[in-house]
Amino acid sequence: MAAEQVPEPLAIVRDRLIRLLASLQHPQERRIGYGNVRHEFSEWGEGEDRHTNIAVIYEIPGGSTCQFNVSYSHKDNRFTYLDWDTGDRVETTSPEAVLRALENELHAIPARRHESLLAQVDRWLGDGMTRSDVFAQLNKLLQAEFLGGRINNRELGDAVQHVVRRVSQAAR
């Protein structure tokens, strides 16, 4: 009986991450809501000193690029990444722990985009833009050619409601 071959921890993470990202890239409305999320694997070093970096990249409305990274040491099968909430360095040999962290990061993208968009609206209003001017800026983001910097219909609706609330509060 042949011994069962166990996949390398990095291969487990790579395969599941690729499937998860593919699920966030269609349809286009969802792809926009996840900031045109994508990934890149890069390797450096040789033999025992080989490392792989997994970068997950996305944009927030207006085009600012964000990313989070996981490093993998082939020598000791150890993953290293920064915890988004605490900023602490996390080291683990568990592909499942890495996948949970990546899933948490990915599922947080729409909320981060939402927060960024509303902060941009607040800056525009704080700079003296009228409601009509802000709506024109939001329309530009809705129709932007750069997919990751674009907003989707849900984000537009939330931003419009935010503008109306802010303008109403200022009128009181």
C-alpha positions as CSV (number, residue, x, y, z in Angstrom):
1,M,0.0,0.0,0.0
2,A,1.5,3.3,-1.1
3,A,1.8,6.1,1.5
4,E,-0.8,8.8,1.1
5,Q,0.8,12.0,-0.2
6,V,0.0,15.0,1.9
7,P,-0.1,18.3,0.0
8,E,2.3,21.1,0.9
9,P,0.7,23.6,3.2
10,L,1.4,26.4,0.7
11,A,-0.4,24.4,-2.1
12,I,-3.5,24.1,0.2
13,V,-3.6,27.8,0.8
14,R,-2.9,28.7,-2.9
15,D,-5.7,26.4,-4.2
16,R,-8.3,27.6,-1.7
17,L,-7.4,31.2,-2.1
18,I,-7.6,31.1,-5.9
19,R,-11.1,29.5,-5.6
20,L,-12.2,32.1,-3.0
21,L,-11.0,35.0,-5.1
22,A,-12.7,33.6,-8.2
23,S,-16.0,33.6,-6.2
24,L,-15.5,37.4,-5.5
25,Q,-14.8,38.4,-9.1
26,H,-18.1,37.7,-10.7
27,P,-20.5,39.2,-11.6
28,Q,-18.9,42.6,-12.3
29,E,-21.0,44.4,-9.6
30,R,-19.5,42.0,-7.0
31,R,-16.0,42.4,-8.4
32,I,-16.3,46.2,-8.0
33,G,-17.6,45.8,-4.5
34,Y,-14.5,43.8,-3.6
35,G,-12.2,46.4,-5.2
36,N,-11.2,44.3,-8.2
37,V,-9.5,41.9,-5.7
38,R,-6.6,39.8,-7.1
39,H,-3.5,38.0,-5.9
40,E,0.1,37.5,-6.7
41,F,2.6,34.9,-5.5
42,S,6.3,35.7,-5.6
43,E,9.2,33.6,-4.6
44,W,12.8,34.4,-3.5
45,G,15.7,32.5,-2.2
46,E,16.8,29.0,-3.0
47,G,16.7,25.6,-1.6
48,E,16.1,25.6,2.2
49,D,16.1,29.4,2.2
50,R,13.2,29.7,-0.2
51,H,10.2,31.9,0.7
52,T,6.9,32.7,-1.0
53,N,4.9,35.9,-0.5
54,I,1.2,35.8,-1.1
55,A,-0.1,39.3,-1.8
56,V,-3.9,40.0,-2.0
57,I,-4.5,43.4,-3.6
58,Y,-7.6,45.5,-4.0
59,E,-8.7,49.2,-4.4
60,I,-10.9,51.5,-2.6
61,P,-13.2,54.0,-4.3
62,G,-11.2,56.6,-6.1
63,G,-8.3,54.2,-6.8
64,S,-6.2,53.9,-3.7
65,T,-4.5,50.5,-3.7
66,C,-4.5,48.3,-0.5
67,Q,-2.9,44.9,0.1
68,F,-2.3,42.3,2.7
69,N,0.5,39.8,2.6
70,V,1.3,36.3,4.0
71,S,4.9,35.1,3.8
72,Y,5.7,31.3,3.7
73,S,9.0,29.8,4.7
74,H,9.5,26.5,2.8
75,K,12.3,25.6,5.3
76,D,9.9,25.2,8.3
77,N,6.5,25.3,6.6
78,R,5.7,28.5,8.6
79,F,3.3,31.2,7.5
80,T,3.8,34.8,8.8
81,Y,1.4,37.7,8.5
82,L,0.2,40.8,10.4
83,D,-3.2,40.7,12.1
84,W,-5.2,43.5,10.7
85,D,-7.0,44.4,13.9
86,T,-4.1,44.2,16.3
87,G,-1.1,44.8,14.1
88,D,0.6,41.8,15.8
89,R,2.8,39.5,13.8
90,V,1.3,36.0,13.6
91,E,3.3,32.9,12.9
92,T,1.6,29.5,12.2
93,T,2.2,26.2,10.4
94,S,-1.6,25.8,10.0
95,P,-3.0,26.4,6.5
96,E,-6.5,26.5,8.0
97,A,-5.5,29.4,10.3
98,V,-4.0,31.3,7.3
99,L,-7.1,30.6,5.3
100,R,-9.4,31.9,8.1
101,A,-7.2,35.1,8.3
102,L,-7.3,35.6,4.5
103,E,-11.1,35.0,4.4
104,N,-11.6,37.5,7.3
105,E,-9.5,40.1,5.3
106,L,-11.4,39.4,2.1
107,H,-14.8,39.7,3.7
108,A,-13.8,43.0,5.3
109,I,-13.1,44.7,2.0
110,P,-16.7,45.9,1.3
111,A,-16.9,47.5,4.7
112,R,-13.4,49.2,4.2
113,R,-14.5,50.5,0.8
114,H,-17.8,51.8,2.4
115,E,-15.9,53.5,5.2
116,S,-13.5,55.1,2.7
117,L,-16.2,56.3,0.4
118,L,-18.2,57.9,3.2
119,A,-15.0,59.6,4.5
120,Q,-14.4,60.9,1.0
121,V,-17.9,62.3,0.8
122,D,-17.3,64.0,4.2
123,R,-14.1,65.5,2.9
124,W,-15.9,66.8,-0.2
125,L,-18.6,68.4,1.9
126,G,-16.1,69.7,4.3
127,D,-14.3,71.4,1.4
128,G,-17.5,73.3,0.6
129,M,-18.8,71.2,-2.3
130,T,-22.5,71.5,-2.9
131,R,-24.8,68.4,-2.9
132,S,-24.9,68.6,-6.7
133,D,-21.1,68.7,-6.9
134,V,-20.8,65.7,-4.6
135,F,-23.4,63.8,-6.7
136,A,-21.4,64.6,-9.8
137,Q,-18.2,63.2,-8.2
138,L,-20.1,60.1,-7.2
139,N,-21.3,59.7,-10.7
140,K,-17.7,59.9,-12.0
141,L,-16.8,57.1,-9.5
142,L,-19.7,55.0,-10.8
143,Q,-18.6,55.4,-14.4
144,A,-14.8,55.3,-13.8
145,E,-12.8,53.3,-16.3
146,F,-10.5,51.9,-13.6
147,L,-12.5,49.0,-12.3
148,G,-11.0,48.9,-8.8
149,G,-11.6,52.7,-8.3
150,R,-15.2,52.4,-9.4
151,I,-18.1,52.2,-7.1
152,N,-21.1,49.8,-7.5
153,N,-24.8,50.7,-7.3
154,R,-25.1,49.7,-3.6
155,E,-22.1,51.9,-2.7
156,L,-23.6,54.7,-4.7
157,G,-26.9,54.4,-2.9
158,D,-25.2,54.4,0.5
159,A,-23.1,57.5,-0.4
160,V,-26.2,59.4,-1.7
161,Q,-28.1,58.6,1.5
162,H,-25.0,59.8,3.5
163,V,-24.9,63.1,1.5
164,V,-28.6,63.7,2.2
165,R,-28.2,63.0,5.9
166,R,-25.2,65.3,6.2
167,V,-26.7,68.1,4.2
168,S,-29.9,67.8,6.3
169,Q,-27.9,67.9,9.5
170,A,-26.0,71.0,8.4
171,A,-29.2,72.8,7.5
172,R,-30.6,72.5,11.1
